[in-house]
Amino acid sequence: MDTRPSLFRLTTTRVAILLACSTVVAGAHADRGKAAPGVQSSVNLPEQSQGKPPAWAGKAFRQGVVSAANPYAAEAGAKILEQGGNAVDAAVAVAYALNVVEPQSAGIGGGGFMMIHMAKTGQTVIIDSREEAPAGATPSMFVGQPFSRRSLQGVAVGIPGMVRGTEMAVNSYGKLSLSQVLQPAIALADGGFAATPRFVSSTACSSATSRAKNSPAAADYFCPGGDFRAVGSLVTNQPLAQTFRQIATHGADCFYRYMPEKGCDIALGIIEGQQYNQPHLSPIGKGGSMTLDDLAQYQAKLRTPIEGSYRGHRIKSMPPPSSGALTVLQILKLVERFPLGDASQGYGFGTVKTANVMADAMRLAFADRAIWMGDADFAPVPAKGLLANDYVAMRSQLITPGARLDPNPAADDPRPYEVAGLSPATRLAVAAPPVSHENGTTHFSVVDKWGNVVSYTNTIESGYGIGVFAGYQRPDGSFKNHGFLLNNELTDFNTSPTINPFTGTAGFNDVEPGKRPRSSMAPSMIFNPDGSPLMAYGSPGGATIINSVVNVTINLIDHGMTMQEAVDAPRLSVSSANPSITVDPWFPAATVTALGPLGLGYAVNLSDVGSVQTVLIEPRTGKQYGAADARREGTVIGLPRSGGR
């Protein structure tokens, strides 16, 4: 039986009907293997170096394309484009709409990274709205708390960044006001939406330890009456609509500052919410230390993308505090010496050789990531050294096709490749940092009629964050609910204080006040030789984000897949130095067997890997395309709605 995913395809007409009538949304995995008609397209990367015309396929558009993990969110972005907004405005509209329809993955209680390319100036920037540790945070605050407990407590909540980041984006690069771009999300929260299969299936109402039931308000919302909502049932969130109205009226300050004279009380709800300490987990449970002063001082940061190349294609992605760009680019450079895509040499898609090389490249890169990557505002990250050709070539020699890299690779010292004349340090015998538990998140990509492009990854970290809505207890004892979940982003820091084995100093990702935890998010763009963007893409999925971006890049460039084929194809992911591989359930079975305990000796797990949403601009004609991922409820809406041309 063919279990490959068919696209979750909704035409714009069906989306409009769905929004107007709250009809049931078909699930992304409800009918795998059967293609349905829709606006998604399939396109190839141009073979400019060979002078061949690109095999552009699928439906093309001229007025903009939105690719998101949910049809309602894609519709919100499309509406803003139709109202004269640009890609930045539309991306912000998508982000707030996702807080309504995909609250378990992202929202204003979290943060993210927005990569923006402005066509007129040729400028490419990233707005960093990553959460931040409060002033009271300490390196040892998670000691003795297993992830299953610390991730459900207020101590895990970082200062949310999305609202500051989206305000910066609209004010600096948009065409509309923040108030205008929030209107679709306000209407969606007020009027409601039909519960999608993913909204329902993501909620573990039957589990006593479910994040969705971690607090009374969350349990009432996600599991009314103690049970799942029905697919297609109407879901509203009036408290969130009111919160959005406050932000639309008074700006981001209404979120970050307690201003009761203006009716701005959201900050109070954040502070009280992050003091949450599950009673049954005491005395291990901990509330957070965040104060109103911590919230008031938070600022989004403008950053420059890290740039690299793969087989002549320029790629830009997210710099620290994310490990995304560095790890993606390092993996690609590690495999570049192998003839991936050449089936005659055994390097076709999904073969044992290809999977073996990719897996060990990921293990090497993640070993370096664990030691050398973190918030560069606190300790300089040796980015140049990690991507230096000589350093990567030395590391790549450890990969042997047909044999698993053994023992598990350790990080090496890239600093001599960063600073001329510096000798490699002797490795100290210290414990390696723990493996990250991050997951969840969402990604979407947008292009507008002017050629501006956005690639935006947004998160509250684990599914449902800490499972607590921002809100506070009124004097009369009632609960003022602000309608959004608080993140548990600080669990992305090291659990205990660590030592860098080459410097003897504190670990790059240890907790510090004001520091942003290391991320895996990798909003990315591939560029044409003239500097214009060819494609924007990215993925959710914690550490698998990096590998989802790597897989799609290799599928496009090495295996010659169309854009949609590259997104649909089964992926392989390794997120530590350990020989443990995760592959999509429809990965070639013979390869899975050959990689496993009776073959090369990897532990192989079957699970969906990521959810890539992408847009593309054909460089010669300017036609626009989109591809969406069936692993979630991926949807592409292209403009004009009358059809592509």
C-alpha positions, 0 to 999 in steps of 0.5 A: 500500500502506498502511504506517501502523503497526498497534498492537503489541497484546498482551492481558494473557492473551497477555502472561502466556503470553509471560512464562510460556512465553518464546514469540516476541513479535510485532514492532511493525512486523511487520504494519503496517496490520492492527489486532489486538485488545488493551487499547489504547484510543482517547479524545478530549480533553474539549471542556469549553469547548464543553459537549460530552461527550467521545468516550471510546472503547476499553477503560476500566479502574479499577484502573490502567493501564501504558503502556510500550515493551515488554510485559515491562516493562508486565507488571512495572508491572502486577504491582506495582499488583496487589500494592498498589503505587501508580503511583510503585512501578509506574513504578520496577518498569517502569524496572528491567525495561526495563534487562533487556529494553531495555538498549540504551535505558535502565538503571541506568547512565544517568538520567532525569526522573520526573514525579509527580502525587499525587492526594491532595495535588494536588502535581506534582513532578519527580525529576531523576536526570540524569547529571552531569559528574565533578569532572575534566571540562573544557570542552575534553575533547571537542575533536578527537574526532568523535562517532563516537569520543568517544561510544564512550569512557569520557570520555563517561560521566556519573555515573549517576542512575537508582538515586538517583532511583528510591530517592528516588521510592519513599521519598518517594512510593511505598507499597512498599519499593525491595526489593519493586518490584525483584522483577519485574526480578530475576525477569526477569533471572534467568529470562530473556525471549524476545528480541523483534524490537526487541531483536534488530534493534537489535543491529548484530552485522554491523558492526565499529563497532557499539556492541553490540560495543564491548567483549568483554563486550557483544559476548558478550552481544548477539552471542553467537558473533558473530551476532544472537540469534534472535527468541524465544530465551531471554535471561538476565542473571544479573549484572544480577539480582545487581546488582539484589539488592545494591541491593534489600538495601542501597539506593542506597548499595550502587550509589554507594559502594564497601563491600566489607564489605557486598559492595557493589562496583558502584561499582568496576565503574562506575569501571573501566568508564568508564576504557575507552579503545578501543585501536584509537582511541588516541591519540584515545580517552580514558578517563573521569575519574570517581572513587569520590568523584564517585559517592558525592556524587551526589544526585537533585534534586527540581524544579518542572515548567514550566507553560504552556498551549495553546488553554486546556489546561494543560501541565506538563513538565520544566524545565532541565537539560532543554530539553524543556518550554521548547521544547515550549511555545515551539513550541506558542505559536509555532503557536497563532496559526495555525488548525491543524485547520481544513481549510477554510483548508488547515490539516488534518492532514498538509497542506503549510500545517500541516507548513510552519508546524510545521517553521518553528516548530520551527526557531525554537524550536531556534535559541533552545534552542541558545543559551539552555538548559542546566543552570540550576543553573550559569547562569540560563535565561531561561525566563520570557522565552522563553515571554513572549507578546510575545517569542513573538509577535515570533518567530512573525511570522517564519513565513509559510505557503507559504514556507520560513523563509530564511535559517536563523533565529538565536536572539533575546534573550529577556532583555528579556522576562524582566527589565523595562527590560533592552535587547536585546544586540547579537549577537556574531559567534560560532559556533553550538553544534554540533547534538546527536547524542543518541538512544535512550531510553525512555518510559512512563506509569502511573496507579493506582487512586488517581489518582496519575500518573507520566510517566517518560523514562529513558536511557543516551543513544545506543543501547548507551551506550558499549557497555561493561558496568560491571565490573572485573578481579578479582585472578585476571584474571577479569572481574566483570560487573555486567550493565548498560551505561554511558551516554555522556550527556556527549556531550550537552554542547557539543563545544568551549567556546562563547560566548553571542552575546548575553552574551559569556560561556561557553555554557549547555551547555559542560562543567563539573564537577558540571553536568548536560548539556542534555537533550531529555526531556519527560515531560509531563502535560495537566491539567484546569481543576480541577488534576487530571491528564487525560493523561501522555505522553512519548517517546524519540528524542533531540531528536525527543522534543520534536517527538513531544510537540508532534505528539501534543498538536496531533493531540489538541487541533487535529485532534480525534484520539482518543488512540490515533490521535494516537499512531499518526499520522505525525509531523514533526520538525525538531531544529535551525535548519536546513531539514531535516525528518524525517517518518515513512515513512507521512507523506502523500506529496504533502506530502512532495513539496511540502515537498522540494527541488522545492517549499518547499526543505526536505531531507526524510528518512524515518525513524520519529519517537519512540515515545509511551506515554500514559495518560489519566483521564476527568475525569467518571467517573475511568475510565482509558485507555492508548495505546501506540506501534507504532514500538516494542513498545508495550504497554498493560496495564489492571487489572483483567485481567478487562476494562475497564468 
